[in-house]
Amino acid sequence: MNALGAVRGAIYAAVVDSGRTPTVAELAAQLGMDADLVADAFRALAEAHVIVLRPGTMEIVWAPPFSAVPTPFRSTVGSMSWHAPCAWDAFGIPAALHGDAVIEARCAWSDEWVACGVRAGTAYGDAVIHLLVPAAHFWDDIAHT
Amino acid sequence: MARGALMTIPQAWDLSQRWYGNRLDPEFRRPTVEEARAIFEIVGLTGAFWSL
């Protein structure tokens, strides 16, 4: 596995294990890599739309489908819960973890909490997901999307 | 509500499994544009909104 793959793997391992994303310094120490190389990997992963950095920083806010910052979308798989950047990603969490999930999502229109999830491999829930930004423009401003 | 597209929950789950099912694999790579187009079509996400 190359350095980029190692950094990506370590980022996702950390967020799955703890719900938080690691810093450049933490990964450099963990992987025995130069911090500048880790930072380069963070930038390359962000450029490739694999992770999302807080603008102007090296802080990973999203490692989709996981969010390191609170959002109105929360997925519980087994005994652990994670925030997701959006409703699609809320289902992405059980997909990535290959498990069932209880999902809590707040409707942006009514502000009500919607109960949905995955049970015995089948999705359930009485709601629809509305997307405003067309797919070709998702990454123009991913936070807005 | 502003215009956009609607996705059903079963579609979101189907899409998520195809999109994120291998996200934690060591050999993961993001779908290409062609692969993304194929995924959207298989899931039933069609029309101008989903064009890439």
N, CA and C atoms of all chains as a GROMACS GRO file, in nm:
protein
  591
    1MET      N    1   0.085  -0.120   0.000
    1MET     CA    2   0.000   0.000   0.000
    1MET      C    3   0.088   0.124   0.000
    2ASN      N    4   0.052   0.222  -0.083
    2ASN     CA    5   0.134   0.341  -0.090
    2ASN      C    6   0.099   0.436   0.025
    3ALA      N    7   0.174   0.546   0.033
    3ALA     CA    8   0.156   0.640   0.144
    3ALA      C    9   0.015   0.697   0.147
    4LEU      N   10  -0.038   0.731   0.029
    4LEU     CA   11  -0.172   0.789   0.022
    4LEU      C   12  -0.275   0.690   0.075
    5GLY      N   13  -0.261   0.565   0.036
    5GLY     CA   14  -0.353   0.462   0.083
    5GLY      C   15  -0.341   0.440   0.232
    6ALA      N   16  -0.219   0.445   0.282
    6ALA     CA   17  -0.197   0.426   0.425
    6ALA      C   18  -0.261   0.540   0.505
    7VAL      N   19  -0.245   0.661   0.458
    7VAL     CA   20  -0.306   0.776   0.527
    7VAL      C   21  -0.457   0.767   0.521
    8ARG      N   22  -0.509   0.736   0.403
    8ARG     CA   23  -0.654   0.724   0.390
    8ARG      C   24  -0.708   0.616   0.483
    9GLY      N   25  -0.642   0.502   0.484
    9GLY     CA   26  -0.686   0.392   0.570
    9GLY      C   27  -0.683   0.430   0.717
   10ALA      N   28  -0.580   0.503   0.756
   10ALA     CA   29  -0.568   0.543   0.896
   10ALA      C   30  -0.674   0.647   0.934
   11ILE      N   31  -0.706   0.735   0.841
   11ILE     CA   32  -0.811   0.834   0.868
   11ILE      C   33  -0.943   0.762   0.894
   12TYR      N   34  -0.977   0.670   0.804
   12TYR     CA   35  -1.104   0.600   0.819
   12TYR      C   36  -1.105   0.509   0.941
   13ALA      N   37  -0.994   0.445   0.971
   13ALA     CA   38  -0.988   0.360   1.091
   13ALA      C   39  -1.015   0.445   1.216
   14ALA      N   40  -0.958   0.564   1.220
   14ALA     CA   41  -0.976   0.650   1.336
   14ALA      C   42  -1.121   0.696   1.349
   15VAL      N   43  -1.181   0.736   1.238
   15VAL     CA   44  -1.318   0.787   1.248
   15VAL      C   45  -1.416   0.676   1.281
   16VAL      N   46  -1.392   0.556   1.229
   16VAL     CA   47  -1.480   0.444   1.262
   16VAL      C   48  -1.463   0.407   1.411
   17ASP      N   49  -1.340   0.408   1.459
   17ASP     CA   50  -1.314   0.367   1.598
   17ASP      C   51  -1.362   0.471   1.699
   18SER      N   52  -1.349   0.600   1.665
   18SER     CA   53  -1.371   0.702   1.766
   18SER      C   54  -1.472   0.810   1.729
   19GLY      N   55  -1.506   0.818   1.602
   19GLY     CA   56  -1.595   0.926   1.558
   19GLY      C   57  -1.523   1.056   1.531
   20ARG      N   58  -1.394   1.060   1.557
   20ARG     CA   59  -1.319   1.181   1.530
   20ARG      C   60  -1.212   1.154   1.426
   21THR      N   61  -1.173   1.259   1.359
   21THR     CA   62  -1.069   1.244   1.257
   21THR      C   63  -0.934   1.284   1.316
   22PRO      N   64  -0.830   1.218   1.271
   22PRO     CA   65  -0.698   1.245   1.328
   22PRO      C   66  -0.635   1.371   1.268
   23THR      N   67  -0.540   1.426   1.341
   23THR     CA   68  -0.464   1.540   1.290
   23THR      C   69  -0.345   1.491   1.210
   24VAL      N   70  -0.283   1.582   1.138
   24VAL     CA   71  -0.161   1.549   1.063
   24VAL      C   72  -0.056   1.496   1.158
   25ALA      N   73  -0.036   1.563   1.271
   25ALA     CA   74   0.067   1.521   1.366
   25ALA      C   75   0.039   1.383   1.422
   26GLU      N   76  -0.087   1.356   1.452
   26GLU     CA   77  -0.122   1.225   1.507
   26GLU      C   78  -0.093   1.115   1.407
   27LEU      N   79  -0.130   1.135   1.281
   27LEU     CA   80  -0.105   1.032   1.181
   27LEU      C   81   0.042   1.017   1.150
   28ALA      N   82   0.115   1.127   1.149
   28ALA     CA   83   0.259   1.120   1.122
   28ALA      C   84   0.326   1.032   1.228
   29ALA      N   85   0.286   1.051   1.354
   29ALA     CA   86   0.343   0.972   1.462
   29ALA      C   87   0.298   0.826   1.451
   30GLN      N   88   0.171   0.806   1.424
   30GLN     CA   89   0.116   0.670   1.417
   30GLN      C   90   0.178   0.590   1.304
   31LEU      N   91   0.195   0.654   1.187
   31LEU     CA   92   0.243   0.585   1.069
   31LEU      C   93   0.395   0.593   1.052
   32GLY      N   94   0.461   0.671   1.138
   32GLY     CA   95   0.605   0.686   1.125
   32GLY      C   96   0.642   0.759   0.997
   33MET      N   97   0.559   0.853   0.956
   33MET     CA   98   0.582   0.929   0.834
   33MET      C   99   0.617   1.074   0.867
   34ASP      N  100   0.684   1.139   0.773
   34ASP     CA  101   0.712   1.281   0.788
   34ASP      C  102   0.579   1.358   0.784
   35ALA      N  103   0.566   1.456   0.872
   35ALA     CA  104   0.441   1.531   0.881
   35ALA      C  105   0.408   1.602   0.749
   36ASP      N  106   0.510   1.650   0.679
   36ASP     CA  107   0.486   1.716   0.551
   36ASP      C  108   0.424   1.620   0.449
   37LEU      N  109   0.469   1.494   0.451
   37LEU     CA  110   0.413   1.395   0.360
   37LEU      C  111   0.268   1.364   0.395
   38VAL      N  112   0.240   1.358   0.525
   38VAL     CA  113   0.102   1.335   0.568
   38VAL      C  114   0.013   1.452   0.525
   39ALA      N  115   0.064   1.572   0.543
   39ALA     CA  116  -0.012   1.690   0.501
   39ALA      C  117  -0.036   1.688   0.350
   40ASP      N  118   0.065   1.649   0.275
   40ASP     CA  119   0.048   1.637   0.129
   40ASP      C  120  -0.061   1.535   0.097
   41ALA      N  121  -0.064   1.426   0.174
   41ALA     CA  122  -0.166   1.323   0.152
   41ALA      C  123  -0.305   1.377   0.183
   42PHE      N  124  -0.316   1.454   0.291
   42PHE     CA  125  -0.445   1.516   0.325
   42PHE      C  126  -0.492   1.603   0.208
   43ARG      N  127  -0.402   1.684   0.155
   43ARG     CA  128  -0.439   1.774   0.045
   43ARG      C  129  -0.477   1.695  -0.080
   44ALA      N  130  -0.402   1.588  -0.108
   44ALA     CA  131  -0.432   1.507  -0.226
   44ALA      C  132  -0.567   1.437  -0.211
   45LEU      N  133  -0.596   1.387  -0.092
   45LEU     CA  134  -0.724   1.322  -0.068
   45LEU      C  135  -0.839   1.421  -0.079
   46ALA      N  136  -0.818   1.542  -0.031
   46ALA     CA  137  -0.921   1.645  -0.043
   46ALA      C  138  -0.942   1.684  -0.189
   47GLU      N  139  -0.833   1.698  -0.262
   47GLU     CA  140  -0.841   1.732  -0.404
   47GLU      C  141  -0.916   1.625  -0.482
   48ALA      N  142  -0.900   1.499  -0.438
   48ALA     CA  143  -0.967   1.387  -0.504
   48ALA      C  144  -1.108   1.365  -0.451
   49HIS      N  145  -1.154   1.455  -0.364
   49HIS     CA  146  -1.290   1.446  -0.309
   49HIS      C  147  -1.312   1.319  -0.228
   50VAL      N  148  -1.206   1.272  -0.164
   50VAL     CA  149  -1.220   1.157  -0.075
   50VAL      C  150  -1.250   1.204   0.066
   51ILE      N  151  -1.185   1.313   0.108
   51ILE     CA  152  -1.213   1.375   0.238
   51ILE      C  153  -1.243   1.523   0.215
   52VAL      N  154  -1.295   1.588   0.318
   52VAL     CA  155  -1.322   1.731   0.311
   52VAL      C  156  -1.253   1.800   0.427
   53LEU      N  157  -1.171   1.899   0.396
   53LEU     CA  158  -1.100   1.976   0.499
   53LEU      C  159  -1.177   2.105   0.528
   54ARG      N  160  -1.170   2.147   0.657
   54ARG     CA  161  -1.228   2.279   0.688
   54ARG      C  162  -1.147   2.381   0.609
   55PRO      N  163  -1.212   2.473   0.538
   55PRO     CA  164  -1.140   2.568   0.452
   55PRO      C  165  -1.029   2.641   0.525
   56GLY      N  166  -0.913   2.645   0.463
   56GLY     CA  167  -0.800   2.716   0.520
   56GLY      C  168  -0.727   2.639   0.628
   57THR      N  169  -0.767   2.514   0.651
   57THR     CA  170  -0.704   2.436   0.758
   57THR      C  171  -0.671   2.294   0.710
   58MET      N  172  -0.608   2.217   0.795
   58MET     CA  173  -0.582   2.075   0.768
   58MET      C  174  -0.674   1.988   0.854
   59GLU      N  175  -0.780   2.048   0.906
   59GLU     CA  176  -0.875   1.972   0.986
   59GLU      C  177  -0.973   1.898   0.896
   60ILE      N  178  -0.981   1.768   0.914
   60ILE     CA  179  -1.075   1.687   0.834
   60ILE      C  180  -1.211   1.697   0.900
   61VAL      N  181  -1.307   1.757   0.830
   61VAL     CA  182  -1.442   1.766   0.886
   61VAL      C  183  -1.529   1.648   0.840
   62TRP      N  184  -1.502   1.602   0.717
   62TRP     CA  185  -1.577   1.488   0.666
   62TRP      C  186  -1.481   1.386   0.607
   63ALA      N  187  -1.506   1.260   0.639
   63ALA     CA  188  -1.447   1.147   0.568
   63ALA      C  189  -1.569   1.066   0.526
   64PRO      N  190  -1.634   1.110   0.418
   64PRO     CA  191  -1.763   1.052   0.381
   64PRO      C  192  -1.763   0.900   0.376
   65PRO      N  193  -1.866   0.836   0.431
   65PRO     CA  194  -1.993   0.894   0.473
   65PRO      C  195  -1.995   0.947   0.617
   66PHE      N  196  -1.878   0.957   0.681
   66PHE     CA  197  -1.871   0.999   0.821
   66PHE      C  198  -1.843   1.149   0.831
   67SER      N  199  -1.905   1.211   0.932
   67SER     CA  200  -1.875   1.350   0.962
   67SER      C  201  -1.813   1.357   1.101
   68ALA      N  202  -1.707   1.432   1.113
   68ALA     CA  203  -1.643   1.451   1.242
   68ALA      C  204  -1.706   1.566   1.319
   69VAL      N  205  -1.796   1.638   1.254
   69VAL     CA  206  -1.865   1.749   1.319
   69VAL      C  207  -2.013   1.716   1.326
   70PRO      N  208  -2.082   1.767   1.428
   70PRO     CA  209  -2.225   1.736   1.443
   70PRO      C  210  -2.306   1.785   1.323
   71THR      N  211  -2.403   1.703   1.286
   71THR     CA  212  -2.494   1.736   1.176
   71THR      C  213  -2.633   1.688   1.217
   72PRO      N  214  -2.737   1.722   1.138
   72PRO     CA  215  -2.872   1.672   1.168
   72PRO      C  216  -2.895   1.527   1.126
   73PHE      N  217  -2.789   1.454   1.095
   73PHE     CA  218  -2.801   1.317   1.047
   73PHE      C  219  -2.711   1.227   1.130
   74ARG      N  220  -2.772   1.130   1.198
   74ARG     CA  221  -2.695   1.046   1.289
   74ARG      C  222  -2.732   0.900   1.265
   75SER      N  223  -2.629   0.817   1.246
   75SER     CA  224  -2.649   0.674   1.221
   75SER      C  225  -2.589   0.594   1.335
   76THR      N  226  -2.667   0.501   1.387
   76THR     CA  227  -2.619   0.412   1.492
   76THR      C  228  -2.611   0.271   1.434
   77VAL      N  229  -2.492   0.215   1.436
   77VAL     CA  230  -2.468   0.079   1.390
   77VAL      C  231  -2.411   0.004   1.508
   78GLY      N  232  -2.481  -0.098   1.552
   78GLY     CA  233  -2.437  -0.167   1.672
   78GLY      C  234  -2.445  -0.074   1.792
   79SER      N  235  -2.334  -0.063   1.863
   79SER     CA  236  -2.333   0.021   1.984
   79SER      C  237  -2.272   0.158   1.960
   80MET      N  238  -2.237   0.189   1.836
   80MET     CA  239  -2.173   0.317   1.808
   80MET      C  240  -2.256   0.403   1.714
   81SER      N  241  -2.240   0.534   1.729
   81SER     CA  242  -2.311   0.631   1.646
   81SER      C  243  -2.212   0.728   1.583
   82TRP      N  244  -2.245   0.771   1.464
   82TRP     CA  245  -2.165   0.870   1.393
   82TRP      C  246  -2.260   0.970   1.329
   83HIS      N  247  -2.212   1.092   1.315
   83HIS     CA  248  -2.284   1.189   1.234
   83HIS      C  249  -2.248   1.166   1.087
   84ALA      N  250  -2.339   1.204   1.000
   84ALA     CA  251  -2.318   1.196   0.856
   84ALA      C  252  -2.338   1.334   0.795
   85PRO      N  253  -2.267   1.365   0.687
   85PRO     CA  254  -2.283   1.498   0.625
   85PRO      C  255  -2.422   1.524   0.570
   86CYS      N  256  -2.494   1.418   0.529
   86CYS     CA  257  -2.624   1.438   0.466
   86CYS      C  258  -2.705   1.310   0.479
   87ALA      N  259  -2.828   1.314   0.429
   87ALA     CA  260  -2.916   1.199   0.439
   87ALA      C  261  -2.862   1.079   0.360
   88TRP      N  262  -2.810   1.105   0.242
   88TRP     CA  263  -2.750   0.996   0.162
   88TRP      C  264  -2.638   0.931   0.243
   89ASP      N  265  -2.550   1.013   0.298
   89ASP     CA  266  -2.439   0.959   0.375
   89ASP      C  267  -2.486   0.889   0.503
   90ALA      N  268  -2.601   0.930   0.555
   90ALA     CA  269  -2.654   0.861   0.673
   90ALA      C  270  -2.678   0.713   0.642
   91PHE      N  271  -2.720   0.684   0.521
   91PHE     CA  272  -2.733   0.543   0.477
   91PHE      C  273  -2.598   0.488   0.434
   92GLY      N  274  -2.506   0.576   0.400
   92GLY     CA  275  -2.372   0.533   0.361
   92GLY      C  276  -2.296   0.471   0.477
   93ILE      N  277  -2.328   0.514   0.599
   93ILE     CA  278  -2.257   0.459   0.715
   93ILE      C  279  -2.286   0.310   0.733
   94PRO      N  280  -2.412   0.267   0.739
   94PRO     CA  281  -2.434   0.121   0.746
   94PRO      C  282  -2.384   0.050   0.622
   95ALA      N  283  -2.384   0.117   0.507
   95ALA     CA  284  -2.333   0.054   0.385
   95ALA      C  285  -2.183   0.027   0.398
   96ALA      N  286  -2.110   0.126   0.449
   96ALA     CA  287  -1.965   0.110   0.464
   96ALA      C  288  -1.931   0.008   0.571
   97LEU      N  289  -2.013   0.001   0.675
   97LEU     CA  290  -1.987  -0.090   0.786
   97LEU      C  291  -2.054  -0.226   0.769
   98HIS      N  292  -2.131  -0.240   0.660
   98HIS     CA  293  -2.198  -0.367   0.630
   98HIS      C  294  -2.285  -0.415   0.746
   99GLY      N  295  -2.368  -0.323   0.795
   99GLY     CA  296  -2.455  -0.360   0.906
   99GLY      C  297  -2.588  -0.290   0.898
  100ASP      N  298  -2.676  -0.322   0.990
  100ASP     CA  299  -2.803  -0.252   1.003
  100ASP      C  300  -2.779  -0.121   1.079
  101ALA      N  301  -2.877  -0.031   1.073
  101ALA     CA  302  -2.860   0.098   1.138
  101ALA      C  303  -2.993   0.157   1.179
  102VAL      N  304  -2.988   0.233   1.286
  102VAL     CA  305  -3.098   0.322   1.322
  102VAL      C  306  -3.050   0.463   1.287
  103ILE      N  307  -3.128   0.532   1.206
  103ILE     CA  308  -3.089   0.664   1.158
  103ILE      C  309  -3.187   0.769   1.210
  104GLU      N  310  -3.132   0.875   1.264
  104GLU     CA  311  -3.211   0.991   1.303
  104GLU      C  312  -3.173   1.106   1.210
  105ALA      N  313  -3.274   1.159   1.144
  105ALA     CA  314  -3.250   1.267   1.048
  105ALA      C  315  -3.350   1.378   1.072
  106ARG      N  316  -3.301   1.501   1.074
  106ARG     CA  317  -3.392   1.614   1.095
  106ARG      C  318  -3.431   1.672   0.961
  107CYS      N  319  -3.559   1.679   0.939
  107CYS     CA  320  -3.613   1.733   0.814
  107CYS      C  321  -3.585   1.883   0.808
  108ALA      N  322  -3.520   1.926   0.700
  108ALA     CA  323  -3.487   2.068   0.686
  108ALA      C  324  -3.610   2.153   0.662
  109TRP      N  325  -3.718   2.090   0.617
  109TRP     CA  326  -3.840   2.165   0.586
  109TRP      C  327  -3.929   2.183   0.708
  110SER      N  328  -3.952   2.071   0.781
  110SER     CA  329  -4.044   2.076   0.895
  110SER      C  330  -3.970   2.086   1.028
  111ASP      N  331  -3.839   2.063   1.026
  111ASP     CA  332  -3.756   2.060   1.147
  111ASP      C  333  -3.792   1.943   1.238
  112GLU      N  334  -3.870   1.849   1.188
  112GLU     CA  335  -3.904   1.730   1.267
  112GLU      C  336  -3.798   1.622   1.247
  113TRP      N  337  -3.782   1.540   1.348
  113TRP     CA  338  -3.691   1.428   1.338
  113TRP      C  339  -3.761   1.313   1.268
  114VAL      N  340  -3.694   1.252   1.172
  114VAL     CA  341  -3.747   1.140   1.096
  114VAL      C  342  -3.675   1.014   1.140
  115ALA      N  343  -3.753   0.911   1.169
  115ALA     CA  344  -3.693   0.783   1.206
  115ALA      C  345  -3.685   0.695   1.082
  116CYS      N  346  -3.568   0.646   1.055
  116CYS     CA  347  -3.548   0.557   0.940
  116CYS      C  348  -3.425   0.472   0.967
  117GLY      N  349  -3.391   0.389   0.873
  117GLY     CA  350  -3.271   0.308   0.894
  117GLY      C  351  -3.268   0.185   0.807
  118VAL      N  352  -3.196   0.086   0.856
  118VAL     CA  353  -3.180  -0.040   0.785
  118VAL      C  354  -3.201  -0.152   0.885
  119ARG      N  355  -3.291  -0.242   0.853
  119ARG     CA  356  -3.322  -0.353   0.942
  119ARG      C  357  -3.318  -0.481   0.860
  120ALA      N  358  -3.237  -0.577   0.904
  120ALA     CA  359  -3.220  -0.704   0.831
  120ALA      C  360  -3.185  -0.678   0.685
  121GLY      N  361  -3.104  -0.575   0.662
  121GLY     CA  362  -3.056  -0.544   0.528
  121GLY      C  363  -3.152  -0.466   0.440
  122THR      N  364  -3.268  -0.431   0.492
  122THR     CA  365  -3.369  -0.359   0.414
  122THR      C  366  -3.393  -0.222   0.476
  123ALA      N  367  -3.397  -0.122   0.391
  123ALA     CA  368  -3.418   0.015   0.440
  123ALA      C  369  -3.563   0.036   0.479
  124TYR      N  370  -3.584   0.117   0.581
  124TYR     CA  371  -3.720   0.152   0.623
  124TYR      C  372  -3.723   0.301   0.654
  125GLY      N  373  -3.846   0.354   0.655
  125GLY     CA  374  -3.863   0.495   0.689
  125GLY      C  375  -3.968   0.558   0.600
  126ASP      N  376  -4.044   0.649   0.659
  126ASP     CA  377  -4.153   0.714   0.588
  126ASP      C  378  -4.112   0.857   0.555
  127ALA      N  379  -4.028   0.870   0.454
  127ALA     CA  380  -3.980   1.003   0.416
  127ALA      C  381  -3.918   0.994   0.277
  128VAL      N  382  -3.889   1.108   0.220
  128VAL     CA  383  -3.810   1.113   0.097
  128VAL      C  384  -3.694   1.207   0.122
  129ILE      N  385  -3.592   1.193   0.041
  129ILE     CA  386  -3.473   1.276   0.052
  129ILE      C  387  -3.474   1.376  -0.062
  130HIS      N  388  -3.462   1.502  -0.029
  130HIS     CA  389  -3.463   1.606  -0.130
  130HIS      C  390  -3.321   1.659  -0.150
  131LEU      N  391  -3.278   1.664  -0.274
  131LEU     CA  392  -3.149   1.721  -0.308
  131LEU      C  393  -3.174   1.844  -0.394
  132LEU      N  394  -3.106   1.951  -0.360
  132LEU     CA  395  -3.126   2.077  -0.432
  132LEU      C  396  -3.024   2.098  -0.543
  133VAL      N  397  -2.900   2.058  -0.519
  133VAL     CA  398  -2.791   2.084  -0.613
  133VAL      C  399  -2.775   1.968  -0.710
  134PRO      N  400  -2.778   1.992  -0.840
  134PRO     CA  401  -2.761   1.884  -0.938
  134PRO      C  402  -2.628   1.811  -0.921
  135ALA      N  403  -2.629   1.685  -0.957
  135ALA     CA  404  -2.514   1.597  -0.934
  135ALA      C  405  -2.384   1.652  -0.993
  136ALA      N  406  -2.391   1.711  -1.111
  136ALA     CA  407  -2.270   1.762  -1.177
  136ALA      C  408  -2.205   1.876  -1.098
  137HIS      N  409  -2.280   1.932  -1.005
  137HIS     CA  410  -2.230   2.046  -0.928
  137HIS      C  411  -2.217   2.017  -0.779
  138PHE      N  412  -2.228   1.890  -0.743
  138PHE     CA  413  -2.218   1.854  -0.601
  138PHE      C  414  -2.095   1.916  -0.534
  139TRP      N  415  -1.980   1.906  -0.602
  139TRP     CA  416  -1.854   1.944  -0.541
  139TRP      C  417  -1.815   2.090  -0.566
  140ASP      N  418  -1.906   2.167  -0.629
  140ASP     CA  419  -1.878   2.310  -0.644
  140ASP      C  420  -1.864   2.374  -0.506
  141ASP      N  421  -1.952   2.333  -0.416
  141ASP     CA  422  -1.950   2.378  -0.277
  141ASP      C  423  -2.013   2.266  -0.197
  142ILE      N  424  -1.932   2.168  -0.161
  142ILE     CA  425  -1.986   2.045  -0.103
  142ILE      C  426  -2.057   2.071   0.029
  143ALA      N  427  -2.014   2.170   0.103
  143ALA     CA  428  -2.079   2.201   0.230
  143ALA      C  429  -2.222   2.247   0.204
  144HIS      N  430  -2.242   2.328   0.099
  144HIS     CA  431  -2.375   2.375   0.063
  144HIS      C  432  -2.460   2.259   0.012
  145THR      N  433  -2.397   2.174  -0.070
  145THR     CA  434  -2.471   2.060  -0.125
  145THR      C  435  -2.527   1.975  -0.011
  146MET      N  436  -4.084   2.479  -0.126
  146MET     CA  437  -3.952   2.416  -0.131
  146MET      C  438  -3.891   2.439  -0.269
  147ALA      N  439  -3.762   2.472  -0.274
  147ALA     CA  440  -3.695   2.495  -0.401
  147ALA      C  441  -3.691   2.366  -0.483
  148ARG      N  442  -3.678   2.383  -0.614
  148ARG     CA  443  -3.673   2.264  -0.701
  148ARG      C  444  -3.546   2.185  -0.678
  149GLY      N  445  -3.550   2.060  -0.714
  149GLY     CA  446  -3.434   1.975  -0.705
  149GLY      C  447  -3.478   1.837  -0.744
  150ALA      N  448  -3.432   1.736  -0.674
  150ALA     CA  449  -3.470   1.598  -0.703
  150ALA      C  450  -3.505   1.528  -0.573
  151LEU      N  451  -3.592   1.431  -0.584
  151LEU     CA  452  -3.629   1.350  -0.470
  151LEU      C  453  -3.572   1.210  -0.484
  152MET      N  454  -3.531   1.154  -0.373
  152MET     CA  455  -3.479   1.017  -0.370
  152MET      C  456  -3.556   0.944  -0.261
  153THR      N  457  -3.604   0.825  -0.290
  153THR     CA  458  -3.673   0.748  -0.187
  153THR      C  459  -3.571   0.686  -0.094
  154ILE      N  460  -3.618   0.643   0.022
  154ILE     CA  461  -3.527   0.578   0.116
  154ILE      C  462  -3.470   0.449   0.059
  155PRO      N  463  -3.551   0.364  -0.006
  155PRO     CA  464  -3.490   0.245  -0.069
  155PRO      C  465  -3.384   0.283  -0.172
  156GLN      N  466  -3.406   0.391  -0.246
  156GLN     CA  467  -3.304   0.434  -0.342
  156GLN      C  468  -3.178   0.479  -0.270
  157ALA      N  469  -3.196   0.552  -0.160
  157ALA     CA  470  -3.080   0.599  -0.085
  157ALA      C  471  -2.997   0.481  -0.034
  158TRP      N  472  -3.065   0.377   0.010
  158TRP     CA  473  -2.995   0.259   0.061
  158TRP      C  474  -2.924   0.186  -0.054
  159ASP      N  475  -2.993   0.169  -0.166
  159ASP     CA  476  -2.932   0.105  -0.283
  159ASP      C  477  -2.810   0.185  -0.327
  160LEU      N  478  -2.829   0.317  -0.341
  160LEU     CA  479  -2.720   0.404  -0.382
  160LEU      C  480  -2.603   0.395  -0.285
  161SER      N  481  -2.634   0.399  -0.157
  161SER     CA  482  -2.528   0.399  -0.055
  161SER      C  483  -2.448   0.270  -0.056
  162GLN      N  484  -2.515   0.158  -0.076
  162GLN     CA  485  -2.442   0.032  -0.080
  162GLN      C  486  -2.347   0.029  -0.198
  163ARG      N  487  -2.395   0.077  -0.314
  163ARG     CA  488  -2.310   0.078  -0.434
  163ARG      C  489  -2.198   0.181  -0.423
  164TRP      N  490  -2.228   0.294  -0.356
  164TRP     CA  491  -2.132   0.403  -0.348
  164TRP      C  492  -2.032   0.385  -0.234
  165TYR      N  493  -2.080   0.336  -0.120
  165TYR     CA  494  -1.997   0.330   0.000
  165TYR      C  495  -1.962   0.190   0.046
  166GLY      N  496  -2.014   0.088  -0.023
  166GLY     CA  497  -1.993  -0.049   0.023
  166GLY      C  498  -1.845  -0.087   0.035
  167ASN      N  499  -1.760  -0.027  -0.049
  167ASN     CA  500  -1.617  -0.060  -0.044
  167ASN      C  501  -1.532   0.053   0.015
  168ARG      N  502  -1.598   0.150   0.081
  168ARG     CA  503  -1.524   0.268   0.128
  168ARG      C  504  -1.412   0.234   0.226
  169LEU      N  505  -1.428   0.130   0.305
  169LEU     CA  506  -1.327   0.095   0.404
  169LEU      C  507  -1.228  -0.009   0.353
  170ASP      N  508  -1.241  -0.052   0.228
  170ASP     CA  509  -1.149  -0.150   0.172
  170ASP      C  510  -1.011  -0.087   0.150
  171PRO      N  511  -0.904  -0.162   0.176
  171PRO     CA  512  -0.770  -0.106   0.154
  171PRO      C  513  -0.748  -0.060   0.010
  172GLU      N  514  -0.810  -0.127  -0.085
  172GLU     CA  515  -0.790  -0.095  -0.225
  172GLU      C  516  -0.897  -0.001  -0.279
  173PHE      N  517  -0.972   0.065  -0.192
  173PHE     CA  518  -1.078   0.155  -0.236
  173PHE      C  519  -1.028   0.262  -0.331
  174ARG      N  520  -1.109   0.293  -0.429
  174ARG     CA  521  -1.090   0.414  -0.509
  174ARG      C  522  -1.229   0.468  -0.541
  175ARG      N  523  -1.237   0.599  -0.558
  175ARG     CA  524  -1.366   0.659  -0.590
  175ARG      C  525  -1.414   0.611  -0.726
  176PRO      N  526  -1.548   0.601  -0.743
  176PRO     CA  527  -1.599   0.564  -0.876
  176PRO      C  528  -1.556   0.666  -0.980
  177THR      N  529  -1.530   0.617  -1.101
  177THR     CA  530  -1.505   0.708  -1.212
  177THR      C  531  -1.637   0.774  -1.250
  178VAL      N  532  -1.630   0.873  -1.337
  178VAL     CA  533  -1.753   0.939  -1.382
  178VAL      C  534  -1.844   0.836  -1.450
  179GLU      N  535  -1.787   0.750  -1.531
  179GLU     CA  536  -1.868   0.648  -1.598
  179GLU      C  537  -1.931   0.551  -1.499
  180GLU      N  538  -1.855   0.513  -1.398
  180GLU     CA  539  -1.910   0.424  -1.296
  180GLU      C  540  -2.020   0.494  -1.217
  181ALA      N  541  -2.001   0.621  -1.188
  181ALA     CA  542  -2.103   0.697  -1.116
  181ALA      C  543  -2.231   0.706  -1.200
  182ARG      N  544  -2.216   0.732  -1.327
  182ARG     CA  545  -2.334   0.738  -1.416
  182ARG      C  546  -2.408   0.605  -1.415
  183ALA      N  547  -2.334   0.495  -1.420
  183ALA     CA  548  -2.396   0.363  -1.421
  183ALA      C  549  -2.469   0.336  -1.290
  184ILE      N  550  -2.407   0.379  -1.179
  184ILE     CA  551  -2.472   0.360  -1.049
  184ILE      C  552  -2.602   0.437  -1.041
  185PHE      N  553  -2.598   0.563  -1.082
  185PHE     CA  554  -2.721   0.644  -1.077
  185PHE      C  555  -2.830   0.578  -1.161
  186GLU      N  556  -2.793   0.529  -1.278
  186GLU     CA  557  -2.894   0.469  -1.367
  186GLU      C  558  -2.951   0.342  -1.306
  187ILE      N  559  -2.865   0.258  -1.252
  187ILE     CA  560  -2.912   0.133  -1.191
  187ILE      C  561  -3.008   0.160  -1.076
  188VAL      N  562  -2.979   0.264  -0.999
  188VAL     CA  563  -3.061   0.298  -0.882
  188VAL      C  564  -3.191   0.366  -0.923
  189GLY      N  565  -3.198   0.410  -1.047
  189GLY     CA  566  -3.319   0.477  -1.095
  189GLY      C  567  -3.313   0.627  -1.079
  190LEU      N  568  -3.193   0.680  -1.064
  190LEU     CA  569  -3.173   0.825  -1.054
  190LEU      C  570  -3.138   0.874  -1.193
  191THR      N  571  -3.241   0.917  -1.265
  191THR     CA  572  -3.223   0.955  -1.404
  191THR      C  573  -3.270   1.098  -1.427
  192GLY      N  574  -3.246   1.147  -1.546
  192GLY     CA  575  -3.288   1.283  -1.576
  192GLY      C  576  -3.172   1.380  -1.565
  193ALA      N  577  -3.202   1.503  -1.604
  193ALA     CA  578  -3.097   1.605  -1.612
  193ALA      C  579  -3.030   1.630  -1.478
  194PHE      N  580  -3.105   1.622  -1.369
  194PHE     CA  581  -3.047   1.648  -1.237
  194PHE      C  582  -2.929   1.557  -1.208
  195TRP      N  583  -2.937   1.432  -1.256
  195TRP     CA  584  -2.835   1.333  -1.222
  195TRP      C  585  -2.728   1.319  -1.331
  196SER      N  586  -2.733   1.402  -1.433
  196SER     CA  587  -2.633   1.395  -1.539
  196SER      C  588  -2.497   1.441  -1.491
  197LEU      N  589  -2.393   1.370  -1.533
  197LEU     CA  590  -2.255   1.407  -1.500
  197LEU      C  591  -2.176   1.434  -1.627
   0.00000   0.00000   0.00000
